[in-house]
Amino acid sequence: MDLSLIADAVVLGVLTGAVYALMASGLTLIFGVMDIINIGQGALVILGAYLSFALARYWHIDLFLGLLITMPLMFGLGVLIELVFIRPLKRDRTMFSILVTFGIAIVIEGLLGLIFSTDLVKLDAWYVTQSFSIFGFYIAYIYLFGFILSLLLLGGLYVLLYRTQFGAGLRASMQNRVAAQLIGIDVERVSALTFGIGVALTAAGGMVFGATNSFNPSSHYDLISRLLVIIVLGGMGSLGGALIASFAMLVVEDVTAALWSPTWSTTVFFILLVLVLLVRPQGLFGQLAGRKQ
């Protein structure tokens, strides 16, 4: 057994796991506040990647600096989606949200295919192609920069949730939407801003994803399946659970690929997912049905 190979896989899994945690945090945040399963989250991540691609190719804006443009744009798009498509859902919100957001994903995929074609592309910058050595491991700068970006944004999200008045209202809405309304919290406003924040995070996640993976408009199918697995394993609505599940998923996949075969990497994780859910159907940090976190 090559220990250096395992260590390399663990390091890569941790670095990429933080990016997946960033993408999944928006998904689980939206579910926690609104009981909405945003099937379109993967397509929004790919949209974020294409926005970074366009800014870099046509306006020569650095990928990270471009986030100052793409994140506000995606925030506005998220608020618009909530106002136009999500807010009118008054009955069976969770079930109908799946259909509505899947429709949004299909529209985004179609528009991206029309504008950019269906060819695979990848974001490019010096830190995407260059790497550095640490303790004998060679790591591309983009993985380190993406890890730092994810930690900063997740840290900012933590401060927003636990150190601001808006965060207190958001957490109250997560715990009990009706009770939050009764004590004067504008739940509709909180929902719109929460959806906007969740979508804004896809701009950052999409940029790092696009710099570390080739993608096209249909890449969102595989991506949303991974994000859903993460929030189910971590517990629906649990941000901490999404973080831990992201690290677990990527480390298990990378170690399995390194020691066994890339073909089996995802399969092994799904086996572990089934075993965990047999013991804890609500996920690692989720609440039992009828008890909202």
Secondary structure, 3 states (H helix, E strand, C coil): CCHHHHHHHHHHHHHHHHHHHHHHHHHHHHHHHHCCCCCCHHHHHHHHHHHHHHHHHHCCCCCCCCHHHHHHHHHHHHHHHHHHHHCCCCCCHHHHHHHHHHHHHHHHHHHHHHHHCCCCECCCCHHHHCEEEECCEEEEHHHHHHHHHHHHHHHHHHHHHHHCHHHHHHHHHHHCHHHHHHCCCCHHHHHHHHHHHHHHHHHHHHHHHHHHCCECHHHHHHHHHHHHHHHHHHCCCCHHHHHHHHHHHHHHHHHHHHHCCHHHHHHHHHHHHHHHHHHCCCCCCCCCCCCCC
